[in-house]
Amino acid sequence: MITLYGWGPVFDCPSPSNYVMKTDIQLQMLGLDFDRAIADLESVPKHKAPYVMDGDTLVQVSNFIRAHFERMLGKSLDAGLTDEQRAASWALKRMQLAEWGLQALAIQLAAKPFLFGDRPTAADASVSAVLISCATEFFETPLSDLLRDHTNLVGYMDRMTTQYFAKNRWPVSEMA
């Protein structure tokens, strides 16, 4: 039994945490059957979400959660990427999202459905989660306006949201 702990929809986003969204997407990409529950930050050593209980095993931090399940399943979300694409993926996942970063993402995406082609990879989980958070209309910011100027990024966020968050699977939280 696998349970992802975080938060569900708030501020017109699938989660107020891009790390929770990223982990949710990655677990879905890996084909795992899992439940979602509202996080209790006082119950875990790092006092932050997301975290996962895999049976009796606690795994914290989105990157370690992904690595745990990739090892367990013997599969990688970056399978099929070249070394050059893996390097670009690492950089894209850590990019500071500002005007130049958005331009770089828009150029990388171009007319492709996902950052590296026809199927989503780990970079798509990270990048789309941050973009979705930045684009929420709940808060009007210069960054959300900059993001909406890139129609290919808006379409990309719509594809990722439709594919991974079409239905809310989170229990109702106090924040909702």
Disulfide bonds with the S-S distance in Angstrom:
none
